Amino acid sequence: MTELQKAKRRVKAVRAIRRSSELEGARSTDATRADQVAYARGTITAAELRDRVRRRYKLQ
């Protein structure tokens, strides 16, 4: 898979996550949205995104 394909896949995943939240009547916080953008850009990994969100909301 090329880097462009990976980037498109990350963007698609973030859009799906946001859409799912909105369908449930919720919206990600600005901090979480910033982390999602970092993931979409490839600055952080999916695991780092997950860990940041879990830490933010004190989830185990």
Number of C-alpha atoms within 10 A of each C-alpha: 5 7 9 9 10 14 15 13 13 20 18 12 15 16 14 12 14 16 14 13 13 12 10 9 8 11 14 13 9 9 12 16 14 13 20 27 17 16 21 22 15 15 13 14 15 16 10 14 18 14 13 15 16 12 10 11 8 8 8 6
